[in-house]
Amino acid sequence: MCAISVIQDYYRQRTAPWPPFNPTPMPSLPPIDWTPETWKLLKEVLAKLEALDAKTGQPHCEDPSKAAWMRDVERRLAILETP
């Protein structure tokens, strides 16, 4: 499994519920309420992991459900930033 997929799983499972999106959070960790700053950091980490995966010959393994989750978080952040 590629590193990007592992990291996306970890953070997607810790996202605070916001209807209609309601993942099952990891029981021992508090959920994350994403902010533009934390989201930017995650995207920077994912970009570095993508480069690492490429260097180490890992397959491109973008999961459509994870891509949908990322679009959903970005949509919600855009709504929160709208005056």
C-alpha positions as CSV (number, residue, x, y, z in Angstrom):
1,M,0.0,0.0,0.0
2,C,1.3,3.4,-0.8
3,A,2.2,5.9,1.9
4,I,-0.4,8.4,0.7
5,S,-3.2,5.9,1.2
6,V,-2.1,5.1,4.7
7,I,-2.0,8.8,5.7
8,Q,-5.3,9.5,4.1
9,D,-6.9,6.7,6.0
10,Y,-5.5,7.9,9.3
11,Y,-6.8,11.4,8.9
12,R,-10.1,10.5,7.3
13,Q,-10.9,8.3,10.2
14,R,-10.2,11.1,12.7
15,T,-12.3,13.8,10.9
16,A,-15.0,15.3,13.1
17,P,-18.4,14.3,11.9
18,W,-20.3,16.9,9.9
19,P,-23.6,15.7,8.4
20,P,-24.0,14.2,5.9
21,F,-20.4,13.0,6.1
22,N,-20.1,10.8,9.2
23,P,-17.0,8.5,9.2
24,T,-16.4,6.3,12.2
25,P,-13.7,8.1,14.2
26,M,-10.9,6.1,15.8
27,P,-12.0,5.4,19.3
28,S,-8.8,6.3,21.2
29,L,-8.0,9.5,19.3
30,P,-9.9,12.8,19.3
31,P,-11.5,13.9,16.0
32,I,-9.9,16.6,14.0
33,D,-11.7,19.8,13.1
34,W,-10.0,20.9,10.0
35,T,-8.9,24.5,9.5
36,P,-7.3,26.0,6.4
37,E,-3.9,25.9,8.1
38,T,-4.1,22.2,9.2
39,W,-5.5,21.2,5.8
40,K,-2.6,23.0,4.0
41,L,-0.1,21.1,6.2
42,L,-1.8,17.8,5.3
43,K,-1.7,18.6,1.6
44,E,2.0,19.5,1.9
45,V,2.7,16.1,3.6
46,L,0.8,14.2,0.9
47,A,2.7,16.0,-1.8
48,K,6.0,14.9,-0.2
49,L,4.7,11.4,0.2
50,E,3.7,11.3,-3.4
51,A,7.3,12.2,-4.3
52,L,8.6,9.5,-1.9
53,D,6.2,6.9,-3.4
54,A,7.5,7.8,-6.9
55,K,11.1,7.5,-5.8
56,T,10.5,4.1,-4.2
57,G,8.5,2.7,-7.1
58,Q,5.2,2.5,-5.2
59,P,2.1,2.2,-7.5
60,H,-0.2,5.2,-7.9
61,C,-3.0,4.1,-5.6
62,E,-5.5,6.9,-5.2
63,D,-8.7,5.6,-3.8
64,P,-11.8,7.3,-5.2
65,S,-13.5,7.4,-1.8
66,K,-10.4,9.1,-0.3
67,A,-10.3,11.6,-3.2
68,A,-14.1,12.3,-2.5
69,W,-13.3,12.8,1.2
70,M,-10.6,15.4,0.4
71,R,-13.0,17.2,-2.0
72,D,-15.6,17.2,0.7
73,V,-13.3,18.7,3.3
74,E,-12.1,21.3,0.8
75,R,-15.8,22.2,0.0
76,R,-16.6,22.6,3.7
77,L,-13.5,24.8,4.3
78,A,-14.5,27.0,1.4
79,I,-18.0,27.3,3.0
80,L,-16.5,28.3,6.3
81,E,-14.3,30.9,4.7
82,T,-17.1,32.5,2.8
83,P,-18.3,35.7,4.5
